Amino acid sequence: MEFDLLSRRVIGAAIAVHRELGPGLLESAYEKCLVHELTEQNIECAEQVPLPILYKGCRIDCGYRIDILVEQTLILELKSVESLQTIHQAQLLTYMKLANKPLGLLINFNSTPLKQGIKRLVLSYNPSSPSSPSSPSSTPSSRSS
C-alpha cells in the first residue's frame, strides 16, 4: 500500500479509537484498541515487535519494542502524555533507523483533538552516502498530520 494512503488509514483508525475512548487512558489501552481497529479494517499489524540491535554481526536484544508495526512498513510509536517532546521524536527516529523502515507515526492519545498530537516522520535515503547505499539520512522529514 502506498505510504500516504497507509498513513491516512492508520490515522483514521487512531481517530476512531480516540473518539470512542477519549484522552486519559494508559498507552497500553490505546495500543490494544488500535490493533483491534486496524485488524477490523484488514490492515496487517503486529504489536510489541522486538527490535534487536545488530552489533558486529550479532543480533542483541536490548529491550527495544516497536509499539505497532503496520504492513511491515510503518512504525507506530504511541504515547499518552501531556505533550510530545523532542525525545519522543528521537525515539521513533531511532526505531525507524534500527528497523530500516521508511515511515513512522508518533501518536499522542492524550491530545485533544488527536490530530494535534500526531507527527509523521519519513526517513530520506541518500544512495551516495559513504556508509552504505541503504543508510538512512540523519534528517527525517517531519510533518504534523
Secondary structure as GFF3:
##gff-version 3
##sequence-region A 1 145
A	DSSP	alpha_helix	3	21	.	.	.	ID=ss1
A	DSSP	alpha_helix	27	40	.	.	.	ID=ss2
A	DSSP	beta_strand	45	50	.	.	.	ID=ss3
A	DSSP	beta_strand	53	55	.	.	.	ID=ss4
A	DSSP	beta_strand	58	60	.	.	.	ID=ss5
A	DSSP	beta_strand	65	70	.	.	.	ID=ss6
A	DSSP	beta_strand	74	79	.	.	.	ID=ss7
A	DSSP	alpha_helix	86	99	.	.	.	ID=ss8
A	DSSP	beta_strand	103	108	.	.	.	ID=ss9
A	DSSP	three_ten_helix	114	117	.	.	.	ID=ss10
A	DSSP	beta_strand	118	122	.	.	.	ID=ss11
A	DSSP	beta_strand	141	144	.	.	.	ID=ss12
###
